[in-house]
Amino acid sequence: MASHNQTRRDFLKKVGMSASMVAMTGSMNMFSCGKGQEGPPNIVIIFSDDQGYNDVGCFGAKEFETPNLDRMAAEGVKFTNFYVSQAVCSASRASLLTGCYAERVGIQGALMPWSTIGLNPEEETIAEILKKKGYATGIFGKWHLGHHKEFLPLQHGFDEYLGLPYSNDMWPVGFDGKPITDGKKSFYPPLPLIENNEKIDEIRTLEDQAKLTTVYTERAVKFIEKNKDRPFFLYVPHSMPHVPLGVSEKFKGKCEQGTYGDVIMEIDWSVGEILKTLNKHGLDKNTLIIFTSDNGPWLNFGNHAGSAYPLREGKGTMWEGGCRVPCIMRWTGQIPAGTVCDQIAATIDLLPTIAAITGAPLPKKPIDGLNILLLLKGDQAANPRDHYFYYYGGELCAVRQGKWKLYFPHKARSYEGVEPGNDGFPGKYATLAVGLELYDQESDISETKNVIDGNPKVVVQLQALAEKAREELGDRLTLTKGKGVREPGRIGNYRRGQVKHLAVGKEVKLTNSYHPKYAGSGEKTLIDGIRGSLDYNDGSWLGFEGVDFEATVGLGQSQSIKSIKCGFLQSQVSWIFFPTFVEMAVSTEGDEFQVIKTFEGKAEFNPAPDIRDCLATFPAKNVRFVRIKAKNVGTCPDWHAGAGGKAWIFIDEIVVE
């Protein structure tokens, strides 16, 4: 046991994960409270949605003004190498609040209104650690970490909540503002506005969207007023500038760029209202205020998207334009005014840094963030984060150490070479085949010159770091399961778990290939002893797009069996259907098979995720081979939003007993 613990500590030390960084939790003495200020400092985090690196005046914006954010930078510190864990909504937010790479806490991509998972209640958030120090906690804005009651903010340490449970485009309304009656968006329920744990209203129109920034701001100001005499944590995750864009009459038509610029100017106004309220109550010197974005701009929306210039690509990619975001921090009298930090830092570093400032305890479970207090203090020699891992959807896309960033072969979204949309309508995506590529982030911030051929030692060093990350956090690209990955919260933990049976660890052969995006652990997924949940991303399912399923399991020597069972997932909103026909058969030699049982069905409308277990029981037979065939629907039915598109089959475990 001692040896195992030592190995884990060594790993955490080497790859920068926070179990080795807890020593600075008593570091709040690094920042003494200003004269007349008493008690621990207040914490304010303002988190915009899809705002690009270039979309703040002090980061280079030209067609609109952000005077309040610029003033924050002039009075505090601007981070030029600040990262989110994934360039997408839910994963990014999970990391900010938990101090973990999204892979560690099991949150990938953007959770949907029909998702059956959320941030696990066992994870500790910034709000929860600060509650232990007597902080009032409030969130006003977009949550997006699970819309079921058990996953909402009040179950994660917040005292108050008002906002949307997920993205503002997850509603049955078209880009033109008109209700949708067919197509994928017709599956969306009405967009709820939630207060605490209850829905109090619905966002039905673009005019309703235009009120959101003001509503969040008013509640944030009210929260400060209410808690001005005690320490508080205020989290304002704006729904904007995620499309559909909404801006109030106060800012509509105010800038030359158009609606997107109007929206950014209103977010800047919101920042100003918070700064004004803090100043009104003499809280400036005792409040750390942080502004950043959840990921880069959604570039295929054209003039309704921002800019990541001079960075490459945008949201949904792990090129710099997707995951490097603007970040400004201000703490009057504590952070040196007008400083610029070029060191690597990330949203995962906020929790341990806030813990150090406030004296709050770190979470009991391992986290990945580092204490970056020295960077806030302006220590030019400090470099707490030696390297950073770039994950997307469970795939380790790249790793950076110092100025060097190494990409690993994968397929990625791209905005290059395709025409963007305009005025609220999207353009198409391209797909980019990324190779093993090395970029110098100091001399080539736009990632235009692959210098891998001239730096073999750097490549070897970064590849070694990547192996450490895969061991701990996994990597779908190499079918590696990380030993440090934790489960997300699940509704009822439906069916998920281990099962012992005769086929575990045996040989399995497939007739058709599974899709690499839903590869689990490869063929072994079918005989690894783990059954899947309602979440098709849980790593226990194999996904087959547009083809039938056929697998043969070799049991080795002859075995006496009396039952065969396998499970299929249906999630019609994700184009996953139950098979229309399933056949179970056995054989002694593997050449001729005896059919034991068949199942038939048809595709019927049911948007709720479901699992169907096909079970065959029979008098004991001595066999060496088990075969499962399942017929795919083929294409989505006429009544489906994706009519004519390729349908999927998802299967988890072939259980032989």
N, C-alpha and C positions, 0 to 999 in steps of 0.2 A: 504493500500500500504506500509506504514511504517513497519507494522508487517511482511509482505512478504519479504521485503528487509532485515530486521533484521534476519529472518530465513536463508536466503541465505548466508548472511555474516557469521553467526554462522557455517553453513555447511562448507564454504570454509576455515574457520579457523580450524575446527576440522579435516578435511581430507587433509589439506595441499595443497589446490588448490590456485592458485597464486593471486587471487584478494586481498587476505590479505597480499601479499608479496611485494606489489608495493612500500612500504615505503623505500626500499633500492635503488630506482632508482637513487638517488643522491649520491650513495656510491662510485662513481669513485674516490673520495678523499682518499678512503682506499688504493689506489695504486697511488702514485704520479709518474709522469713521471720521467724517469731517467735523469741524467744530460746531457744536450745537446739535449734531446728529446722534441719535441713540438707537441701539438695537441693530439687528442684522439688516442688511440692505434689501430693498425691494428688487424684484426681478421682473422685467418686461421683455417678452419675446414677440416680435411682429414678423409674421411669416406670410409672404405673398405667394401667389400661385402662378407658376409659369412666367415669372418675370426674369428676363434675360440679364446676362452679365453687363450689358451695355445700357441697361434701361434705368440708370440713375445718373443724374447730372455729373457727379464726381467720378463716375465710371465711364463717362464719355457721351451720354445722351445729348442729342443736338436739337431735336424737334419738339421737345417739351421740357419743362422745368420741374425740378424737385428741390425747392429751397430748404425744406425742413430736413430731408435726408442729407443734403449737402451740409447743412449746419451741424447735424449730428457728426458727420465725418470731420468737419473743421474743429469740433470740440472733443473728438474722440479718436478712434482708430478705424482705418479702412483696411480690410483684408483682401488681398489680391489673388490668393491661392486658397480659397475657401470652398469646401466641397460638401455635397450631399451624398448619401450612401447609394442611392439609385435615382436615376433621372425620371422618376414617376411618383405619383401622388402618395399612395398608402405606404409604400416601402420607405420613402423619404421621411414621412411623418413619424413612422414607428421608430426610426433611428434617432430623430431629434429628441423624442420624449424619453427613450430608454437608454441612450448612450451606446447602442449596439448597432453593428451592421445588420441590415434587414434580414439577412440570411440566418443570423443567430436566433432571432425571435420569430422566424417562420412567416413573415409578412412579405409577400411579393406583389409587384405590380400595383394595380389600382383595384381595390375591392369594389364589387358591383352591388346593386340593390338586392340581388338574389344570392349574394355570398353567404355561406354558412359558417364563416370564420371571422375572427377579429383578434385584436391584441389580447393575448392571454392575460386574464386577471392576475396571474401569478407574477407577471413582469412588473417591476417597479418603475414608475415614471418620475419625471422631475417634480410633478405635483405631489406625488406620494412621499418622496423623501423630504420635501419642504413642509408638508403637513406635520411631519414628526418634529419640526422646529417651531410649530405654532403659526405657520403662514396661512393666510386666507388665499384661496386658489380659485381662479376663474378663467374660463375659455369662452371666447365670443368669435365664432367664425366656423370654418370648415373643419370637421373632425376626421373622417375618412379612415377610421381604424376599427370599423365594425358598427353596423347600424342596429343590431339587436340590443335589447336593453342591457344584457350582461356585459356588453362591450363599450357602452357609452361613457362619456367622460366622468360622470359621477361615480362610476365603478372603478375609475383609475385615478382617484385622488383629487378631483376637482369639486369645489363646493357649488359652483354655478356654471351653467352652460346655456348658451343660446346660439343656434346656428344650423347649418346643413350637415347631415350625417355623411354625405359624400359629395362628389363633384357636381357643380351646377349644370352640367350638360347631361346628367343622368336623369332625364325626364322625357315624357312622351310629346315633345315639342320639336319641330323642325328648325333648321337654321334660319328660316324666314320668320320664326315666331308663331307659326301656325301648328295646331295639334296634329300629331302623327297617328294615322290609323293602320298603317302597314309598314313593313320593314323592321329592322332590328330595334329601332327606338320605340316601336309600338309595345315592346315587352316591358318598358320601364313603367314603374308606378308613378303617381304624382310625386313631385319633389317636396318632401316635408321640411318644414321649419320646426325645429325641436327646442323646447325649453326644458332644461334639466333632463327628465326621462320621458317627457310626453310631447307628442306632436300638438302644436298650437295653431298651425296654419299650413298652407301650401303655397309654393312658388309656382304660379300658373302661367305667367306672361313675362315678356322681356321687360315690361314696366316694373314688375315685381323684382326682377333681377337688379334693376337700377337702384333699388333702395338698400341693397344688402350692405354695401360699404358704410353707409350712414348708420344703419341699424347697429352694426357691430361696433362702430366708433362710439355711438351714444351709450351703449351698454358698458364699453370699456371705461369711459369717463365716469359713469355712475359707479362702477366697481371701485375705481380709485377713490372717489369721494367717500364711499361707504367705508373703506378700509384704510383711510389716510393715517389713522393713529395706531396701526399695527402693521407688521411686515406682510407683504402680499406678493403673490406670483400671478402675473397677468399674461395670458397667452392669447394673441390675436392672429389666428390663421385666416387671412382674407380669402374669400372665394375668387376674387379677381387678382390678376387679369386673365384667368382661365376663361375660355369661351363657353357660352355666349357672353360677350362683353356687356356689362351693365354700368351705366354712369348716371348720376343724378343731374338734375337741371343746373345745379351749382357749377358743374364743370363741363357739361355737354357743349361741344363746339368751341372749347377754349384754346385748343392748340392746333398748330399747322399739320401735325402728323395725322390727326384724325381721332377716331374713337379710342384706339388703344392709348394714345397719349393722354386723352382726357381721363381715362381710367387710372393711369399711373399718377396723374396730378391729383386725383381724388384720394388715392392711397397716401400720397405725400401729405395731403391735407389732414388725413386721419392721424398720421404720425405727429403732425403739428398739434392737433387737439390733445393728444396724449402728453406731449411735451409741455404744452400750456397748462394742463391740469396738474402735472407734477410740480411745475414751477409755482403755480398758484398756492400750493400747500407746502412749499418749502422742502420738497422731496428730491430735488435734483441731485443733491450731493449724496443722497443715500439710495439711489436707484440705478441699477445697471440696466440699460435698455439696449436690446439687440435687434437688428433688422437684417433679414436675409430672405431668400426665396427657396421654394421646395425643389425646383429644378429649372432648367433653361427654357427658352421660348418654344412654343408649338409652331414651328416655322411654316408648316403647310397651310396655315390660315392667313398667310400673306400680311395685308395691312391690319389685320386683327391680331397679329402676333408681334412679339418684341424682337430684340436683336441680341445676339451673343457676341457680336464683333469685339475683338478680332478672333474669337474662338471658333472652332470648327463644329458644325452641326448644331443640334438643339435637343429638346426634350425627347426622351425615349432612346437616347444613345448615350454611350459612355465616352464619346469624344468630349473634349473639354467644354464645348458649348452646351452639352446636356447636363453635366454634373458640377461644373465650376460656376458658382453663383456670387452675386454681389453680397457683401456682408459688411455691416457697420456696427460698431459698439461704442456706446458713450456712457461714461460714469464720471460726472463732473468732479474734479479734484482728485480723482484716483487714476483714471486712464489719461496719460499725457495727450494734450490736445494736438490735433493735426498730424498724428502719426500715421504711417503706412506700414503694414506688416506683409512681407512677401513670403513668409514661411507657410508651409502646409498646415492647414487646420480644417476642421470639419464640424458639421452639426453633431456628430457623435461625441465631440469633445465638450459640448455645452453642459451636459449633466455632471460629469466629474468636476468641471471648473466651477459650476454653481455650487456644488457640494463643498468644494474647498473654500469658497468665499463665505458661505453661510454657516459652515460647520455641520451641515446635514450629513447623515450617514449615507454611504454608498449602498447601492442595492446588494443584496446577499448573493445573487447569482453573478457570474462573470459578465463584464461588459467590455466594450472595445475602445471606448473613448479615453482620451488622455487629458490631464489637467494642463490647460494652456494659460494659466494665470501670468506666467512670465511674459508671454506675448502681449497680454493686455497691459502689463506694467511698462511695456516698451523696451524690454531687455533685448537688444539687438543680437546678443550672442546666443540667446535661447533657441532651441530647436527641439521641442518635445516630441513632435511627430516626424519620425525619420522616414516613414513610408506610408503608403495608402493603397488599399485594394479597391478596385473598380468592379463591382458585381452588377449584373442586371438579369433579373428573372432566374436567379440561381446559377448563372454562368459567370465564372471569373473571366472578365473581358480583358483586364489589364492590371498592372501594378506599377506604382510610381515610387521611386526612391530618389530624394534630392531632385535634380533636374531631369532625371531619366524616367520615361514612361514606356513600358513594354506592353504591347497588345498581343493577345493570344488569338489564334485563328477562330473566328466565329462569324456568323451572319448577323448583320445589324440593320436597323432602320436607317434610311438616309433621306435627306432633303435635296441632295445634289442632283442636278440634271433633270429635275421635274418642275413643272410650273406650280407655284402655290395658288391657293384660292384667294378670294378677296371678299371684303364686306361681310364677314361672318360665315362664309362657305369655305370648306377645306379643299385643298388640292390633294394629289396622290402622294404616296410615299414611294421611294425607291428602296431596293435592297442592296446592301453593300457586303461583299465578301472580304472580310478583314483577315489579313495574314499575320504572320509573326513579324511585328513591326516595332521599331524603336524610334522615339522622338525626343528631342532635346527641348524641354519646356522653357528654358531660359532664352535660347536663341531662335526658337521656332514655336512661338506660342500658338500659331495657327495650324500646327501639325501638318506641314506640307512636304517635309523631306524625311523620308525613312532612312535612318543612318545605321541600320542594323549591321550592315556588312563591315563597318569600320570599328565596331565596339563589341567584339565577342565576349570579353570578360564581363562587361556590364550585363549582357544578356544572360550569362550563366548565373550571375549574382541575383538578378531579378527572378529568374526561373526558380532558384532555390527558395526565395521568399514566397513565391506563388505556391510551391509545394506545401509549405507550412500553412498557408491559408486554406488550401484544399483539405488538409488533414483536419483542421479545426472547423471550417465553415462549409466544406463541400464544394462541388463544382459539377454542374450538369454536363458541361462540355466533356469532362473526363469520366462521367458517371461515378463520381466520388461522393460518398455521404460523409458529412463532417461530424466528428464526434462531439462537437460543442453546439450543434444545432438543437434548438428547443422547439416544441410544438406551439403553434398558434392556439388561441382559444377556439373551441368548436362547439357548435350547438349540440348539446347532449352527447358529444363525442360519439356520434352515431357510428357503431360498427367498427370503428378504428381500433386496431390492436393486433397482437400476435396470436398465431394459431399453430399448434403442432400437428403434423400429419406426415404421411409416408413419402410425399414427394419433395419435402423441403431439402434443398441443396442438390437435387438430382439434375440430370441433363434434360434440357428442353430445346426443341428446334421449331423455328417459325417458318411458315411458307411465305408470308408477306412481311415486309419490314415495318416496324413501328416508326412514328414520326420522331425525329431527334429532339423536338421541343418537349415532348411528353414521353421521355425515355425511361423514367424511373431509374432502375439499376440495370437496364438492358433486359435481355431475356430472363435473367435471374429474378426480375420483379415478379414473375409468375410462380416462383417456387421459393420465395425468401421467407415465408412464414408470416408475412405482414399483410393484413387486409386493409383496403382503402376506406376513406371516409367520403363524405359528400363533397369534399374539396378535390377537384381533379388535379390540382397542383400539389397534392400532398406527397408526391414522390412514390406512391404505392400503386399507381395506375400506369398501364401502357396504352398509348393512344394511337389509333390507326385511322388515317384520313382517306376516305373514299375507297377503301379496299376491305375485303372480307378478312376475318381472322381465322387462322388455323395454327394450332400448336400441338406437338407431340412430346409427351413427357416420358423419358426412359427411366424406369425405376431400378435399373441395374438387374439384380437377380429377381427371380420370380417372387411376387408378393401376393398374399391373400388380402383382397380388398372387397369392401361391401358398400362403399359410397363414393361418389364423385360430386364435387360442388365447385362452382365458379361464379364470380360476381361481375355484373355489368353495371356501369354508371349511366344515368341519363341526366343531361343538363341541356335542355333544348335551346335555351337562350345562348348557349355556347356551341350550338350545332352538334351536340353529342346525343345520340339516340340509342335506345335499346336495340339489339339485333332483332331482325324479323324471324330468324330461324337459328336454333342452336342444336347441335348434335354431339352426344357423348358416346365414345366408343372405346373398346379395349382390345388388346392383342397380346398374344404370347410371344410372337416372333417379330412383330413390327411390320409385316408385309400384308397380312389380311386382318381386318378389324371387324369386330362384332359390335353393331350399334346397340347401345344399352338403353338410351332414351333420347327423345327429341322434344324440342319446345318450339312453339310458333307464336307469333305476335304481330302486331301492326303498329305503325307510328300514329299515335293519337295525341292531340294537343294536351300538354301538361307542363307549364313553365317551371314548376317546382322541381328542384334537384331530387333524384331518387336513385336507389340501388335495387337491382333485382338479382337475387341469388337463384341460380338454376341448380337443383339438387336431384341426383339420381341415386336411389338406394336399391339394392338387389341382393340375392343370395351370394355368399362369399365366392369369389372367383380368384384363381391363381393367374396373375397376368404380369407382364413386364413393361407394357406400354399403355398409356392413356392418351387419347386424342380428343381435342375439343375443336369443333368448327362452329363459327358464328357468321351469319350473313349480315353485312352492313346494309342499312337503308339505301346507301349509295349516294343519293342526292337529297337535299332537304325537300320535304313535301311542298306542294303548292300553297298550303295554308301557312307555311313557315316564313318568317321574315327573310330567311336566306334561301328562298325557293330556288332550286337549281344548283345551289352551291354544294360542294363536297361535304357529306356527313361523316361523323366520326363514330367509331366504336372504342370504348374504354373498358378494359378488363384488368382485374387485379390478381387474385390468387387462384390457382388450380389446386383445390384441396382434395387429397386422396386419403381415404381412411379405410 
